Amino acid sequence: MVPIRATGHNQKMMGSSMGKSISALQLGIIWQRLTGLMDEVAQTFVRTSFSVVVRENWDLACSLMDANGRVFAQSSRSIPSFLGTMPRTLEAMLKRYPKHTLEAGDVLISNDPWLGTGHLNDITMVRPIFRGAELVAFVGSTFHTVDIGGAPNPFAKDSYEEGLCIPVLKICKRGEENLDVVSFIKENLREPLETLGDIRAQFAAYELAQTKLLALLQQESIDDLTAVTDQILQRSENSMRRMLESMPDGEFDDQVMADGFEKSLLICCNVRKNGSELVIDYSGTDAQIDKPINSVMNFTFAYSAYAVKCAFDPSSPNNDGGLRPLTILAPEGCLVNPTRPAPVWGRHLSGHYLPFVIFGALSKMMPKKIIADSGSPIWNVYFKGVDRSKRKFVKMFFMSGGYGARATSDGPACLSFPTNVANSPIEQFENQTPMLVTEKSLLVDSGGAGLYRGGLGQRIAFKSLSPEPLTFMIRHERVKHPPRGFLGGLDGATGVDLLDGVKIPAKSVISMQEGQIVTFETPGGGGMSPAHMRERSAVEKDLIDGVVSAECAQRDYGLPASEIQQILNPKKADLHEQ
């Protein structure tokens, strides 16, 4: 096993390289300005994008990296996995195009799963930023494209079936599009205008990033940006180490079952904490399989690091520095570190379990710092067919399950974790496809009971209005194994997929005719701590709000039937008493 650590782990802080000293106050101002700068860059990308996935779901990330390739600033609203993988993608890009070969206006591109985020649908691009002849930084972004060619499906046997793999290339040279690269991307896509539109939207965002960053350097009199990033990263590292040191040392284990295909799949996690160092080891995890749910090591690192950040040091800024105390180990050839050309299209179907198996281990060390299992891996559906204009379309719809209960509060309903994509707007989807959403409602009793209740899942139904057959593709988890409750809390409800009311396989490709309705019921979040500890007033409110049923209130929370009747029908109960 080759351990993965944060970029630049062994680099020392080089504050002496600055032209002049910098105060903590100025550093804080610079830090805030950098975050604001990247938020503006992300907004520019979103406003000029072509796809719903970027514009509405925010399935993207924007980052600033210094000349050494270390992330030191990011947009506030970014996908955790993209931020964790981008420095490793840049490292691979610079092996193909060393820094001395780059010129102003160049843009590098790749969607290679093993170099990037773990599947072909995520495209990463990076542009160098020069001040005169000096390379001072890189601006990078990753976004999800629904269409990447090929024939992706839940039963792909290898990565070659999953679509177009773009090796590390220059999509722009000196500010001009590389027509050769653009052409071969275009010719492999069903909806090239949407994907290429999103790519070009990022070119505009990069121009803004460069202009704003160079202006900031001038305004703050920064001669050496690397010296500033050294300090930023060091402060984040120090913060994480302080948090780690405040927790007891030890070795903690957990394991979780993924639904898999023919059989369930085991993910094992061993967490070893010693002082300010943390090792996460996935030894014992099942071997990779010939189905597209394997998580490449970059993706595994990203979501492992995200879990640690959430548990130990959620309030400090996200950058490479906070990840330096972390080491990730996974046996080569296992489910969370597969070898090429394993199918990886649905790598979230294993990778999204990692925060929960880490939290399960950490619950024995720091029970007040973790959440119960959420109704994830994230649920989505791909619809493919012919739209009202007789053009072929491929559209994806996100639908989150319930959030796991927290140590101090209930889990929210229909909130995605560990990814943070937004739910898809119904009106936008109906406008782009011959589909009608006939129902979108919360699922009563789907959140696991506990001192704090898990968030509710949702029911959402789609009716085909197309005179021609449509095809939908699903790859859903938490159908066999429910989201776990923690510390005595009960499990959340499992999910289910239905076509015209009849259960269908959770991983399948199915054709539907005009008038048919496909319904998805997403899983609910797990509960936290025993249900009998929950305040009676909270149970009463859940009953009145329709969050839990009378049966659940009696069975899980121990409320007598007579009291439940009084709560639900006070007037009728009073008349009965009289």
N, C-alpha and C positions, 0 to 999 in steps of 0.2 A: 504493500500500500504506500502510495506517495502522498504525504500530507499536503493539504492546501491551506495556505494562510493568506492574510491580506497582502495586497501589493505594497512593496516597500517596507516589509516588517523589520528588516534589519538595518534600515537607514536611520542614521542619527539626526537629531535636530541640528540644523546648521544656521542658527540665528546670526552668527558672526558674518555670514555672507551678505547680509543686508547693508545697503549703503549707509543707512542711519538706523538708530534704535527706534523701536516702535512700542508705544505704550499699550497696556492691556485695553484701555478705553478705545484707542484707535483700532486695535485688532478686532474688538467687538463690533465696531461700526463697519469695518470692512467685511466682516463675516456676514452681518445682516444685509449689507448692500449686495454681496454676492448671491445670497439666497433670493433676494428680490429680483436681481438680474435674471436668474435662471427661471423664476416664476414667469417673468415677462417673456422669456424665450419660449417656454412651454405654451403660454397663451397664444403666442404668435403662430406656433405650429398648429394648435388646435383650431384657431380661427380660420386658417388657410387650408386646412385639411379637406379631403374629399370623402373620407369614409366615416360611417357612424361609429365604428369601433374606436377611432381616434377622437372624433368630435364629441361624442356623447358618452362612450364608455371610458375614455381616458386610459386606454391600454397602451401606455407609453412611458418613457422616462427621458429626461434631459439632464446631462451632467457636464461639469467642468472638471478637467483633469490637468494637472500641471505638466511641465515638460518631462517629468519622470513617469508620467502615466498614472498618477495617483488621484483618485476622486477627492476633491476638496469642497465641492459645492454641488447642489442638485436642486431640481424643482421640487417644491413641497409636495405636490401631488404626483407621485411616480410609483410605478409598479416595483415592489421590493426586489423581485428577481432580476429585473433589468439593471438596477443599480449595483447589485452584487456581482453581476457578470461582466459589466462594461469594461472595467480595468483589465480583465483577463482577455476580453476580445481585442482591446487596443494592443495589449502585449503581443498577441498573435499577428495582428496587422503590421506591427512594426518589425516583425521578423521577415515579412514579405516585402515591406517598404520601409527600410531603415530611415531614421529621422533625417539623415543628411540627404536623402533622395526626395524629400517632400518639399513642395513649393506652395506659396500663397495661393489660395483658391482650390487646392486639391481636396477631394472628399473621398475617403475610403469606405467601402461597403462590403458586407458579408452577412449571410444568414446561416453559415455552417453551424449545425447544432453543437458540435464538439468545441467550437471556438466561441460560440455565443451563448444564447439563453436556453439551448437544449432542444429547440425544434425549428423547422424551416420557416414557419409563419412569422417569426420575429426577425426583422431586418435591423441590423445595427449599422450606423454610419458615424464616421468621425472626421472632423476637419481640423487641421492644425491652425493655430492662430499665431501670426508673426507680428512682431513690433520691429519694423524695419527688416533687417535680415535675421533677427533673433527669433527662434521658436520659443514662445513663452508659455503656451498652453494648448490644450485640445478641447474642443467642444464636441460632445457626442450625444447621440440619441438612439433610442430603440423604439420601434413601434410594431404592433401586430397587424398583419395583413391577412384577410380572410382567404384570399385567393393567392396561392403560390404554385399553381399548376398541379400536374400529376393527378393522382386519384386517392387522396388521403381517406382512410377509412379505419374503423376499429380493429381490422384484421390484417393490416399490412404486416408482411413478414420481415421486411427490412427497410432501412431508411431510403433506399432507392425508389420505393413505391410512393413515397410521401410528398414528392413534388420537386421543384427546382432548387438545387443547392447552388448558391452564389459563392464562389471562392472569394478570397480577399482580392479586391480589384479597386481601381480608381474609377469611380463613376463620374467624377469631375477632375479635369486637369487644368490648373491655372484659371479656374473660374468658369471653364467651358465644359458642358456635358460631354462625356465620352459616349458618342453615338453607338459604338460597337456594344458597349455594356447595356445601354438603354434598349437597344434593339433585341438582344437575346432575352432580356427580361420580358419585354413586351410580347414577344412571339410565344412565350410559354405560359401566358396568363389568359384566363377567360374574361376578366375585367381589368385590362391593363390601365385604363384611364384612372380608375380609382387608386390602384397601388402606385402608379407613377405620379399621380396627383399628390399623394401623401409624401412621396420621396421629395418632390420639388418643394412642397411646403416646408420641409426641413432646411432646404437650401436658404430660404428666406430667414428662417429662425437663426441659422448659423451667422448670417450677415449681421443680424441684430446683436448676437452674442459677442462677436468680434468688436463691433463698434462700441458697445457698452463696456466691455472689459478693458479695452485700451483707454477709454475715457476715465474709467475708475483708477487705473494705474497712474495716469497722469495727475488726476485730482488728489489722490492720496500720496503722491510723491513716492511711489513704489518703484525702485530700480530693479529689484530682484524678486519676482513673484515666488520663486521656489523657496526663498527664505521665509516668506509669509506663510506659504502652505506648510512648511516644516512646523511652524508654531501652531497653526490650526490643527494639524493632524496630531501633534504631540499633546495638545490639550485634550482632544477627544480620547486619545489613548489613555492619558492619565485619569480621565473621568471614568472610563470603563474599568480600569484596574482598581480604582478606589471602590467601585461598586462590587467587584468580584471579591476583593479582600474583606468586605463587610459581611460576607456570607461564609458559613462553615465549609471547611474542606471535606472532601469525601468522594465516594464513587457511587453513582446512582444509575439504575437501569429501568427501562420500560420497553414495551413492545406493542405494536398495533397490527391489526389485520386489515389489509386492503382486500376489496372484493375480488379483484383479478378477473379471470375468465372461467376456465373450467374448474379451477380451484383457487382458494384464497391465497394471498401472498403475505408473508411475514416480514415486517420491518422491525429490526432490533436496534436499540440505541443504548449506549453506555456513555454516561457523562462523568468525566473525571475533573475535579476542581482542586487545584493546589495553589494557594496564595492568589496571585493575580493572573494565573494561567488557567485556561479551560480547554479540555480536549473532548470532542464529540466523536465517538467511534461507532460505526454502523456494522461492525463485524457480527456475523450470524444472520444477517439479512438474506432473504432468498435470492437465488441467482436470477440474472436477467432472463427475460422470456422473449419468444418470437411474436410478441404483440406490442403495439405502440404505447406502452405505459412506462417505459424505462426512463429514469431521470439521469441525465448526464451529470458529471461531477461539478461542472460550473453551476448548474441549477441546484444541485444538492448543497453546495457551499452557500449559495445565495440565500436559500430559505432556512438553512441552519443558522447562518449569521443573523438573519432577520429575527428569528426566534430569540436568540441570545440578546440582541439589542432590545427587543420588547420587554424581556424579563428583567434584565439587569440595569439597563441605562437608557430608558426610552426618551428622556427629555433632552439629552445632548444632541447636537447636530449630527446628521448622518454623513459619514465620510470613511475613508479607509483607515484612519487612525483608530477609531473605536473597535475595529475588527482585528487589530494586531495581536491581542492576547488569545485569539481563538485559533485552534487547530482542528481540522476536519479530516477524519479517516474513514475510508470505505473500501472494502476489498474490490479489486478490479474484477469486472465481470458480474457484479451483483446488481440487483434491481436499481440501486441508486448510484451506480458507477459502471454503466455498461460499456462494452467495447464496440467500436464501429464494425459493421453497419447495423447495429441493433435498431429496430423501429422505435422512434422517440416522439412521434407526433403528439401524443397525449401524455407527455412526461409529467404534467401536473397531477395525474392520477396516482402517482407515487410520491412526487416531490411535495405536494401540498399536505401530505401526512406528516412531514418531518417536524414542523413546529409543534405538533401535538404530541409526538412521541418524545420530543425534547421536554415539553412542558410536563408530560407524565413523569419523566425522570426527575425534573426539578421540583415537582410537587412534594417530594420527600425532603427537599432542602429548604424551599422557600414557598410554602403553600399560598401565601398572600400575594404572590407576584405573577401568578399564571391564570390562564382561562381554561375552561373545559373545552372539549372538542366542539368545533363548529360543524355546521352542515356542509362541509366541503371535503374533498376537492370541489372547486367551483363547477356548477352545472351550466352547460350551454347546449344549444342545438344548432346544427347547420341545416338550412333549407336550400334546396337547389331546384331550379326549374326554369320556366319561361315567364317573364313578367308581362304586364299589360301592354307593353310596347313590343312584344314578341322578341325581346332580347333575353339571352341567357343570363341568369343571376346566381350568385352564391352569397347568402347572407347568414350571419351568425347572431344569435340572441342569447345574452347572458341572463341568468336567473339565479340569484343567490339563495342559499338556505339560511337557517337560523344561526346566529352568532352564539358561541359558547358562553355560559354564565361566567361572570367574573368573581373575584374574591370578595367584592364589596357591592355588587349590583347585578341585576338581571342582564341577560344577553339580549341585545337588540334583535328585532326580526329582520330577516332578509338582508343581511349585511355580509358582504364577502370578506373572508379571511382564509388564508394568509395573503392572498392577493387583495388588491383594493380597487378593482374595476367597479365602475358604476353599473347599476341595472340599466337595461336597454329601454329607451322610451318607446312605449307602445305605438304612439302616433307616427313616429319616424319609421318604425318597422312596417306598419300597415301601408304607409305611403310608398314604400319601396318594393313591396312584395304583394302578390295576390293572396294575402292572408288576412283573416280577421281574428283578433283576440277576443274571445267570447267570455272569458273569466280571468280575473286576477284577484285572488283573495288569500287571506291568512288561514293557516291550517290550525284549527283548535287542537290543543293537547299535544302539539308536535314538539314543544320545548320540554326538555327533561326537567322533572320536578326536583326541587332542592331548596335549601335556605335561600339561594338565589336561582331563579328559573332560567333555563335555556331559552334562547330566542326562537320564535316561531318560524317554520318554513312557510312556503307559499304554494298555492295551486294556480297554475296558469295554463289556459287552453287555447289552441290555435285551430281555426277552421279554414280549410282550403276553399278559395273562391276561384281557383284556376280550372278552366275546362280541360286543361292538359294535366297529366299526372305530375305531382311534385314528389321529390325525394327528400327525406330528412334523415340526418345522421346524428346519433347520440352515443356518448361514452360516459356513463354516469356511475358514480361510486356511492357508498353508504346505502346501498340497496340490501345487501346481505348483513353487513356489520354496522350497527348504529353509531352515531357520534357518542362518545363515552362521557358519562358524568364523572366528575372528580371529587375525591374526598368524601364519598358517601352520597353525592348527588346522583340522580337517575339518568339513564341514557336518553338522548333525544330520539325522535321517531326516524325510522328509515324512510328513504324516498321510494317512489314508484312511478313508472311510465305506463301510459294507457293510450290505446287507439280505439276510439269509439267505445270507451269504457272497459276494454279488454286489456289485461296486462300484457306488456311486450318486453322483450329482453332489454336490459339497461345499456347494453352495448350492441348496437344494431344499425343497419341501414334499411329503411322501409319506404316503400312507395305509398302515397296516399292520393285518393281520388277527390274530385270536387265534392264538397259537402262533408267530407270526413273530418273528425276532430281528434287531434292528438293532445293529451293532457299530461302535464308534468307536476308531480308533487315533490317538492324539494325536502331534504331532511331538516329536522329541527336541531338546535344546539343542545349539548349536554348540560345538566344541572350541576350546581356546586354545593357541596355539604348536604347533610340529611334533610329531607323534606319536612320532617316534624319540627325543625328549628325555624321554619318560615313564620313570619309575623302573620297572625290571623287577619289583620287588616289588609295585608298584601294579597292573601288568598281570596278574600271577599272582593277586592277590586278586580282581580283576575276573573272571578265568576261574573261579576256585573259587566265587565268589558267583553266577555265572550272569549277570553284567552284560554281558559280552562273550562271543561265541562263539569257538570254536577258529579258525574261518575269519577272523574279524575280528582276532584276536590275531596271526595269521600275515600277513594282508594289510596291515593298517594299522600294526601295532606291530613287525613283522619277527621274531616269535618262530618258530624252526624247528618243524616239525611234531613232531619227536621230543621236543623239550623240552615242547611243549604236552601231548603224551601223558603224559609223566612227571608233569606238574603235575596233570592231571585224573585219572589212574589210576596213582598211584605204585606200588601193589602189583603190578598187572598188568605195568607196565613193568619192575619189578625181576625178576619171574619170567621175562619175555622175555629180559632181559640174561643171567640165569643159564642 
